[in-house]
Amino acid sequence: MLSDPNIGQPPTPQLSLLMDMNNPHRVLEEVKLNFLEMFNNDAFTRLSAVFEDVVALFSGKFPGFKACDTPYHNLKHTTDVFLAMARLLHGAHIEGATLSETDANMGLIAALMHDVGYMQKDSENYDSSAKLASVHVDRGIAFMDHILTHKGCSRDSILACEQAILCTDLEKPLTTIPFTSPSVELIGKMLASADLLAQTSDRTYLEKLPLLYREFKEAGTENFACELDLIKDATIFNKRMNARLTTQLDSVNRFYQTHFQARWDIDADLYQVAIERSMTYLASVLKSDAENYQLHLRRALKVSG
């Protein structure tokens, strides 16, 4: 009988235990550390300013806007994507990808801005910001254009951010986006990958699915008859996501393993490890006790703006 090569080997570290991902400014520190491995400190100044604007926006402290009220697409999701994007950029840089300081800066700004379109203006009175789901990409791009113009960004840089954010729209074929350069296309595919993987690798992803169902219901999306239908769809969504990563996003998630090896001395893609653990657990729950799935989702959520 063949022996299991994993027996006696230490378990792969958990993504969620590397650092405190619930602390936005701790995330900013980690992103900065990775950025400075690639470029200089001056290039990070504008990014830090945009980060503070986004934190203020989600917290209800940005002039003219209300605080975030979407429990799934919240500040934590945004900072998770921001960090996931930084890790991809770092891994790509190590592997020799041709990305400039400006490319990386705009990609990270796009990560911060990709869901700001869910924020309601003070003049708006939707009973839930989830109702903005179908238009949040365009709204977010408009907000980003305004902010970056006032911060002195060039029109070309702003356009790069716009194209990257468009890549996060699952309803928009990437072939319809007129990328201005190969590097902008790479940045866009990285952001689309980071957006998908930051969600599904979250340690509390399964616990957050009911929150996503609530957003769908408030938005008037009729894809799922009940919460359990969405829970069951998670494994199917994961397969579709893997296909998208490979066939449409050029498998740019391969850069994660390079990043984790260089940054943490871990020879693994911890995002994929986390997803596989989660999907394996969900499959066992659905097989053994699907009707009582809530009893098996035990991790505490820290729901914030």
LINKA-V655961 format. One record per run of one state. SS is the DSSP state (2 for helix, 1 for strand, 0 for the rest). FROM is the first residue (numbers start at 1). LEN is the number of residues. If there is no record, write none. Layout:
<<SS/FROM/LEN> <SS/FROM/LEN>>
//
This chain:
<<0/1/14> <2/15/3> <0/18/6> <2/24/15> <0/39/2> <2/41/18> <0/59/6> <1/65/1> <0/66/9> <2/75/20> <0/95/6> <2/101/13> <0/114/2> <2/116/3> <0/119/2> <1/121/1> <0/122/7> <2/129/22> <0/151/4> <2/155/12> <0/167/7> <2/174/3> <0/177/5> <2/182/19> <0/201/4> <2/205/15> <0/220/7> <2/227/21> <0/248/4> <2/252/13> <0/265/5> <2/270/27> <0/297/9>>
//
